[in-house]
Amino acid sequence: MPDTTNPDNKPAPKDWTPELDELHLREEMTGGMGGPDKVARQHAGGRLTVRERVGKLLDPGSFREIGRLTGVGQYDENGRLVHLLPNNSVMGRGQVNGRPVVISGDDFTVRGGSADATNKSKALYPEEMARDLRIPIIRLIEGSGGGGSVKTIETKGHANLPGGQGQSFGSEQLMINMGEIPTVGLGLGSVAGLGAARLAATHFSVMVKEQSAMFVAGPPVVKGIGEDLTKQELGGWQIQLPAGGVDNAAENEEDAFEQARQFLSYMPNSIDELPPRTECADPVDRREEKLFSLVPRDIRKVYKMRKIIELVADQNSFFEIAPLFGRSVIAGLARFDGWPVVLLASDPFHYGGVWTSDACQKVVRMVDLAETFHLPVVYLCDCPGFQVGLEAERNATIRHGVRAMAAIEQTTTPWCSVIVRSAFGVAGGAHAPSSRFHYRFAWLSARWGSLPLSGGIEAAYRAELDAAEDEAAKLAEINERLEKLRSPFRTAETFAIEEMVDPRETRPLLCEFTNMVAPTLRPGRARMWMRP
C-alpha cells in the first residue's frame, strides 16, 4: 500500500519539524476564526471578536487555550490540509486579578455562534473543568450555543431529540455548577435558545446596551406568531433587566468585563472556600453625622436609601445587582471592614418600599447567593408590608412573598438587620430569620406593627368614632394615644427589639457584626443553594 502520509515520497525528516510546522499552520488557520470578511463584519457591528474579548477580560498573558485545533478540516486529493474551519467555541484557563478562572466564548464569526452539534464535548469541557478544578467560570455568549442550526438536520441526516442519554449539551452541568462554583455570563450580542439558558443559568449576568439581546427565539421565529419586532424590542436590555431575565446592563464590552471582575472579587473560588477579605483603609469607627437627619420625621416623605448604603459600607464597595428588577428592594454585594456580604435594603422611592412579586423573587435570589457562597447578609429594612391591590393579586405576590420568607428561614449564614423606618405586616416581619440567632438593631426613626395605624383606626374604633360629638377630634385623640403606645422604646422594654441605636453608630456596629461572625463561617455545600 502507498504511504499516504508521505505522498511525494520525500525522505523522512530527522526531527519533528514538519509536525511542528503543521501545528503552527493549524493554529494560524483557527486563529483566523471565520475568515477576514466575518471578522470585519463583527467589527463593523461594534463588537469585539471572541479572542479579543478573552484578551481584554483576562490578566495579560494568562490565557491558556484548550482545544484550539478542534474544527472541520478540508483536504485536497493528496490528503493535504487546505483549510481548517475552527469550532465556534474558544475556551481555556486564565486569571482575573491574579485568581484562576475558566473562560468559554462563542465565536460569532463561525456559523453565527450556533454549535455544529458534532463537538458537544468541547462545550461541556469548560463546565466540567471549572467544577473539578473548583474555580469560577466566565461565559462569553453570542449565539444560540445549542444543538446546531436548522441546516444541521441535513448535515447529520436526522434531528436531535433534546435531552436524554447522549443528547445533552451540558445543560445539566449548568445547573450543577450553580451549587458548586461562581458562574458569570456576559451576553455580548444576540443570544437565543440554549445560549439564553447559559446566560440565565448564572449567579451574575450582564448584557451590553443596544448591542445585546436575549430571547428564547429571535424575531424571525416570533414573527410567525404575529409579533413583528426588532431584536431590541423583543429582548434588549430595556426588556430583560426589568423582567429579571438578566441582572445588569453595561455601556460597552469593556464595562461588562469590569463588572465581571468586580462580581468575582466578592466570591470564593468555590463552595469549598470562604469569600476573600480585602484590605480596608476605611475606619471601622467612622460615624456619619448625615445619618442622624437623613430619614425625615414626616413618614410621607421619602429619602435616599442608597445614600445610607454609601455612608455605612466600606467606601466604594457597594456593587449593585439587578437595579431595574424588583425596584422596591435594593440588592448587591458590599464590604464592611473588608469582609464581603450580601446587602439588601428597602427603597422607599418605589412603592414606598413594599415587597412586590418581583421584589420577593429578588430577595430569594440574593438570599440563595449568600447561602451558596457563605456570605453574611445585611438588611436595611423599611418595609410597610406586601403590595396590595389587583396588580399584586394577579402577580401572586403572597406566594412569592411566602417563598422569600421560606428562603430567609432556611438560611444558615449570619444575618444582621437594621430597621431604618417601617416594619409592618407579614413582609415587615420577614426582616430576619426568626428561628435562630441574628443581630438586629433599630434606628430612632423605626416604627412597626401588624399594620400601619393610618386607615386602620377608622375601622377598629368605628363605634367609638360614631358615638363622638366631634369625630375628627376623637380620631386625633385616639391617634395620639396609640402613637405613644407604638413608641419603639415601649417595644424595647419587652426585649422584642434588642437594641435601639443612634444611626451614626451603624457603620461601627455592622463592622463589628462582620468581624464577629467571620470565624463562624464554614465552607462546603449549602443545604439550599442558588437556582437560576
C-alpha positions in Angstrom: 0.0 0.0 0.0 1.3 3.5 -0.8 2.4 5.7 2.1 -0.4 8.3 2.3 1.4 10.3 5.0 4.2 11.0 2.5 2.5 11.3 -0.9 5.6 13.0 -2.5 7.9 10.2 -1.4 10.2 12.7 0.3 13.0 11.4 2.5 11.9 11.1 6.2 12.9 14.1 8.2 15.4 13.6 11.0 13.3 15.5 13.6 9.8 16.7 14.1 10.0 19.9 12.2 7.2 19.0 9.7 4.8 18.2 12.5 5.7 21.5 14.3 5.1 23.4 11.0 1.7 21.7 10.7 0.8 22.6 14.3 1.7 26.2 13.6 -0.3 26.2 10.3 -3.4 24.8 12.0 -3.1 27.3 14.9 -2.9 30.1 12.3 -6.0 28.8 10.5 -8.1 28.6 13.6 -6.8 31.9 14.8 -8.3 33.4 11.7 -11.7 32.4 13.1 -14.5 32.6 10.4 -12.3 34.5 8.0 -11.4 38.1 7.3 -14.8 39.0 6.0 -16.6 37.6 9.0 -14.2 39.4 11.4 -14.7 42.6 9.6 -18.5 42.2 9.9 -18.1 41.7 13.6 -16.1 44.8 14.0 -18.5 46.8 11.8 -21.2 45.9 14.2 -19.2 47.5 17.0 -18.4 44.1 18.6 -15.1 42.5 19.5 -14.2 39.0 18.3 -14.1 36.3 20.9 -10.3 36.2 21.0 -10.2 40.0 21.6 -12.7 39.6 24.4 -10.7 36.9 26.1 -7.6 39.1 25.8 -9.3 42.1 27.3 -11.1 40.3 30.1 -8.2 38.1 31.5 -5.0 39.2 33.0 -2.4 39.9 30.2 -0.6 36.7 29.1 -2.6 34.4 31.4 -4.8 32.7 28.8 -4.1 29.0 28.2 -6.3 27.9 25.4 -7.6 24.3 25.2 -8.9 22.7 22.0 -7.6 25.3 19.6 -7.2 22.7 16.8 -10.8 21.5 17.1 -12.7 22.1 13.8 -13.6 20.8 10.4 -10.7 20.2 8.1 -10.7 20.4 4.3 -8.2 18.3 2.4 -7.1 18.0 -1.3 -6.9 14.8 -3.3 -3.5 14.1 -1.8 -4.7 14.4 1.8 -3.0 17.7 2.4 -4.8 20.2 4.7 -6.3 23.1 2.7 -8.3 24.8 5.4 -9.4 24.2 9.0 -12.7 25.8 10.0 -12.5 26.2 13.8 -15.1 25.1 16.2 -17.1 28.1 17.2 -16.2 27.7 20.9 -13.0 29.2 22.3 -12.1 28.2 25.8 -9.4 27.6 28.3 -7.9 28.7 31.6 -6.7 32.1 32.7 -6.6 34.6 35.6 -8.7 37.6 36.7 -7.0 39.9 39.1 -4.5 37.1 39.8 -7.1 34.5 40.6 -7.7 31.4 38.3 -10.8 31.1 36.2 -12.1 29.1 33.3 -13.4 31.0 30.4 -15.5 29.9 27.4 -16.6 32.1 24.5 -18.8 31.8 21.4 -17.2 32.7 18.1 -20.0 34.5 16.2 -17.8 34.6 13.1 -18.3 30.9 12.7 -21.9 29.9 11.9 -23.2 32.9 13.8 -22.3 31.3 17.1 -24.5 28.3 16.5 -22.9 25.0 17.6 -22.5 22.4 14.8 -23.8 19.6 17.1 -20.7 17.5 16.5 -18.4 18.8 19.1 -20.7 19.0 22.1 -17.8 17.6 24.3 -16.0 20.9 23.8 -18.9 22.9 25.0 -19.2 20.6 28.1 -15.4 20.5 28.8 -15.0 24.0 30.4 -18.0 23.4 32.7 -16.5 20.2 33.9 -13.1 21.7 34.2 -14.3 24.6 36.3 -16.3 22.3 38.5 -13.4 19.9 39.1 -10.7 22.5 39.5 -13.0 24.4 41.9 -12.7 27.7 40.2 -15.2 30.2 38.7 -16.3 30.1 35.1 -17.0 33.1 32.8 -19.1 32.6 29.7 -18.8 35.0 26.8 -22.1 34.3 25.0 -23.1 35.4 21.5 -25.3 33.0 19.5 -27.5 30.0 20.2 -24.9 27.7 21.6 -27.2 24.7 21.2 -27.5 21.6 19.1 -26.8 23.3 15.8 -28.7 25.3 13.3 -31.6 24.2 11.1 -29.2 23.1 8.5 -27.7 20.6 11.0 -30.6 18.3 10.3 -29.5 17.9 6.7 -25.8 17.5 7.5 -26.4 14.9 10.2 -29.3 13.1 8.5 -31.6 13.2 11.5 -33.0 15.6 14.1 -31.7 15.8 17.6 -34.0 14.8 20.4 -33.3 17.4 23.2 -32.2 15.9 26.4 -31.9 12.2 27.0 -28.9 9.9 27.1 -26.1 11.1 24.8 -28.0 14.2 23.6 -27.1 16.6 26.3 -25.1 19.8 25.5 -24.2 20.5 29.1 -27.5 21.9 30.4 -27.5 19.7 33.4 -23.9 20.7 34.2 -25.0 24.4 34.2 -27.4 23.6 37.0 -24.9 21.5 39.0 -22.4 24.3 38.8 -24.8 26.8 40.3 -24.3 25.0 43.6 -20.5 24.5 43.2 -18.7 27.4 41.7 -19.3 31.1 40.9 -20.7 31.4 37.3 -20.7 34.7 35.3 -22.5 35.1 32.0 -21.8 38.0 29.6 -24.3 38.4 26.8 -22.3 40.2 24.1 -24.6 40.0 21.1 -27.8 38.2 20.1 -28.4 35.3 22.5 -31.1 32.7 21.9 -32.1 29.1 22.7 -29.5 27.3 24.8 -27.3 30.4 24.6 -30.0 32.3 26.5 -30.2 29.4 29.0 -26.5 29.6 29.5 -26.7 33.3 30.3 -29.6 32.9 32.7 -28.0 29.9 34.5 -25.5 32.1 36.2 -25.0 33.8 39.6 -24.4 37.1 37.7 -25.3 38.1 34.2 -24.7 41.2 32.1 -25.7 42.4 28.7 -24.4 45.4 26.7 -26.8 48.2 26.0 -28.0 48.5 22.4 -25.7 45.6 21.4 -27.0 42.6 23.2 -30.4 40.9 23.0 -31.7 37.8 24.7 -34.7 35.7 23.8 -36.0 32.1 23.7 -36.4 32.6 20.0 -35.5 35.5 17.8 -37.6 37.9 15.7 -37.9 35.6 12.6 -39.5 32.9 14.8 -41.8 35.1 16.8 -42.9 36.8 13.6 -44.7 33.5 12.9 -46.9 34.1 15.9 -47.8 37.6 14.7 -45.2 39.7 16.6 -43.1 41.7 14.2 -40.3 43.1 16.5 -36.7 44.1 16.2 -34.1 42.3 18.4 -34.0 45.2 20.9 -37.8 45.4 21.0 -38.0 41.7 21.7 -35.1 41.1 24.1 -33.0 44.2 24.6 -31.7 45.3 27.9 -34.8 47.6 28.5 -36.9 44.4 28.3 -34.7 41.9 30.1 -33.5 43.9 33.1 -37.0 45.0 34.4 -38.1 41.4 33.8 -35.3 39.9 35.8 -34.0 37.9 32.8 -30.6 39.5 33.1 -29.1 41.2 36.1 -27.1 44.2 34.8 -26.5 46.3 31.7 -23.1 47.6 30.6 -22.3 50.6 28.5 -19.9 48.7 26.3 -18.0 45.4 26.4 -15.2 46.8 28.5 -17.7 47.8 31.1 -19.2 44.3 31.0 -15.7 42.8 31.6 -15.1 45.2 34.6 -18.5 44.2 36.1 -17.5 40.5 35.8 -14.2 41.3 37.6 -16.0 43.2 40.4 -18.5 40.5 41.0 -15.9 37.8 41.2 -13.9 39.9 43.7 -16.6 39.2 46.3 -16.8 35.4 45.6 -14.7 32.5 46.8 -13.2 30.2 44.1 -15.8 27.6 45.0 -18.1 26.5 47.8 -15.1 24.8 49.4 -13.6 28.1 50.3 -14.8 31.3 52.1 -15.2 34.6 50.4 -11.9 36.6 50.4 -11.4 39.6 52.7 -9.7 42.6 51.2 -7.6 45.3 52.8 -9.7 48.1 54.2 -8.4 51.7 54.7 -11.9 52.9 55.7 -12.1 53.3 59.5 -14.5 50.9 61.2 -15.4 53.6 63.8 -16.4 56.1 61.1 -19.5 58.0 62.4 -21.5 59.8 59.7 -23.4 62.9 61.0 -25.6 62.9 57.9 -27.3 59.7 59.1 -28.8 61.4 62.1 -31.1 63.6 60.0 -31.3 61.6 56.7 -34.7 60.0 57.5 -37.4 62.6 57.6 -39.9 62.8 60.5 -42.8 63.0 58.1 -43.5 59.4 57.1 -45.0 60.6 53.8 -41.6 61.8 52.7 -39.0 59.6 51.1 -35.3 59.5 51.4 -32.3 58.0 49.5 -31.5 54.6 50.8 -28.5 54.3 48.5 -27.1 57.3 50.4 -27.3 55.3 53.6 -25.6 52.3 52.0 -22.8 54.7 50.7 -22.3 56.1 54.2 -22.2 52.8 56.2 -20.4 50.4 53.8 -16.7 50.4 53.1 -16.1 53.3 50.7 -16.9 52.5 47.1 -17.6 48.8 48.0 -21.3 48.5 47.1 -21.8 46.6 43.8 -25.5 46.7 42.9 -27.2 43.7 41.2 -30.5 43.8 39.2 -31.2 47.6 39.8 -34.2 47.6 37.4 -35.9 44.4 38.7 -37.9 44.4 41.9 -37.0 48.0 42.5 -38.6 48.4 45.9 -35.7 46.2 47.2 -32.1 47.3 46.5 -29.7 44.4 46.4 -26.0 43.7 45.8 -22.6 43.0 47.4 -20.7 45.2 49.8 -17.9 45.1 52.3 -17.6 46.0 55.9 -14.1 46.2 57.2 -13.1 44.3 54.1 -15.5 41.4 54.7 -17.9 40.8 51.8 -21.6 40.5 52.4 -24.9 40.3 50.5 -26.7 43.6 51.2 -30.4 44.1 50.9 -32.2 47.4 51.5 -35.7 48.8 51.1 -36.1 51.6 48.6 -39.0 54.0 49.6 -38.8 55.7 46.2 -40.5 52.6 44.7 -43.9 51.6 46.1 -42.9 53.0 49.4 -40.6 50.0 49.9 -43.3 47.4 49.9 -42.5 43.9 48.7 -43.9 43.4 45.3 -43.9 40.0 43.5 -40.7 40.9 41.7 -39.0 42.2 44.9 -39.8 38.9 46.6 -38.1 37.0 43.7 -35.1 39.3 44.0 -34.9 38.6 47.7 -34.9 34.8 47.1 -32.2 35.1 44.5 -29.9 37.1 46.7 -30.5 35.1 49.9 -29.7 31.9 48.0 -26.5 33.5 46.6 -25.5 34.3 50.2 -26.2 30.8 51.4 -24.4 29.2 48.5 -21.2 31.1 48.9 -21.1 31.6 52.7 -21.8 35.4 52.6 -23.3 37.1 55.7 -26.5 39.1 55.0 -27.0 42.8 56.0 -30.6 44.1 55.5 -31.5 47.7 55.9 -35.3 47.5 56.4 -38.0 50.0 55.7 -40.9 47.7 54.6 -44.5 48.7 55.1 -45.7 45.2 54.0 -46.6 43.4 50.9 -48.0 45.3 47.9 -51.8 45.2 47.8 -54.4 45.6 45.1 -55.4 43.9 41.9 -51.9 44.0 40.4 -50.5 42.4 43.4 -53.0 39.6 43.3 -52.5 39.0 39.6 -48.8 38.6 40.2 -49.3 36.1 43.1 -47.5 38.4 45.5 -48.4 36.4 48.5 -47.0 33.2 47.1 -43.7 34.8 46.1 -43.6 36.5 49.4 -44.0 33.3 51.4 -41.3 31.8 49.2 -39.0 34.7 50.1 -39.8 34.1 53.8 -39.0 30.4 53.4 -35.7 31.3 51.8 -34.8 33.5 54.7 -35.8 30.9 57.3 -33.8 28.2 55.5 -30.6 30.2 55.6 -27.8 29.3 58.0 -25.5 32.2 57.1 -25.1 35.1 59.7 -27.7 37.8 59.4 -27.9 41.4 60.6 -31.0 43.6 60.3 -31.2 47.3 60.7 -34.7 48.6 60.9 -34.4 52.1 59.5 -38.0 53.1 59.5 -41.0 50.8 58.8 -41.6 47.1 59.5 -45.2 46.3 59.1 -47.2 43.2 58.4 -46.0 39.8 57.3 -43.4 41.2 54.9 -42.1 43.6 57.5 -41.7 40.7 59.9 -39.5 38.9 57.3 -36.6 41.2 58.0 -34.6 38.3 59.6 -34.8 34.6 60.2 -36.9 34.1 63.3 -35.9 30.6 64.2 -32.2 31.3 65.0 -29.9 33.9 66.4 -29.4 37.0 64.4 -28.2 40.6 65.0 -30.9 43.2 65.0 -30.8 47.0 65.5 -33.4 49.7 65.2 -32.9 53.3 64.4 -34.6 56.0 66.4 -36.9 56.5 63.3 -38.1 52.9 63.4 -41.8 52.2 63.6 -43.6 48.8 63.4 -46.8 46.9 64.0 -49.2 44.3 62.5 -50.3 47.1 60.1 -49.9 50.9 59.9 -52.2 52.9 62.0 -53.3 55.1 59.1 -56.6 53.8 57.7 -56.9 51.1 60.4 -58.1 53.4 63.2 -61.3 54.2 61.5 -62.2 50.5 61.2 -61.0 49.4 64.6 -62.7 52.3 66.5 -65.7 52.8 64.3 -68.2 52.5 67.2 -66.3 55.0 69.3 -66.0 57.4 66.5 -69.7 57.2 65.6 -70.6 58.0 69.2 -68.4 61.1 69.4 -69.8 64.6 69.0 -66.7 65.6 67.0 -65.4 62.6 65.0 -62.3 64.4 63.8 -61.3 65.4 67.3 -61.9 61.9 68.6 -59.9 60.4 65.8 -57.0 62.8 66.6 -57.2 61.8 70.3 -57.2 58.1 69.6 -54.3 58.5 67.1 -52.2 60.4 69.7 -52.9 57.8 72.3 -51.8 54.9 70.0 -48.8 56.8 68.8 -47.5 57.0 72.3 -48.1 53.2 72.8 -46.4 52.5 69.5 -43.1 54.1 70.5 -40.2 51.7 69.7 -39.0 52.3 73.3 -42.1 50.6 74.6 -41.1 47.6 72.4 -37.6 47.7 73.7 -38.9 47.5 77.3 -40.1 43.9 76.5 -36.9 42.9 74.6 -38.9 42.5 71.4 -36.3 44.7 69.8 -32.8 44.0 71.1 -31.2 47.4 70.6 -32.2 50.9 69.7 -29.2 52.8 68.3 -28.0 56.2 67.2 -28.0 56.0 63.4 -24.5 57.4 63.4 -23.3 54.2 65.1 -24.5 52.0 62.2 -21.1 51.5 60.4 -19.2 50.6 63.6 -22.0 48.1 64.5 -22.0 46.5 61.1 -18.2 46.2 61.0 -18.4 44.7 64.5 -21.0 42.2 63.1 -18.9 41.1 60.2 -15.8 40.7 62.3 -17.7 38.7 65.0 -19.3 36.3 62.6 -16.3 35.7 60.3 -14.9 32.9 62.5 -18.3 31.1 62.4 -18.4 30.8 58.6 -17.8 27.3 57.2 -17.1 26.2 53.7 -18.9 23.4 52.0 -22.2 22.6 50.1 -25.2 24.6 51.3 -28.3 22.9 52.3 -30.2 25.1 49.9 -28.2 26.6 47.0 -28.9 29.0 44.3 -31.0 28.1 41.3 -31.4 30.3 38.1 
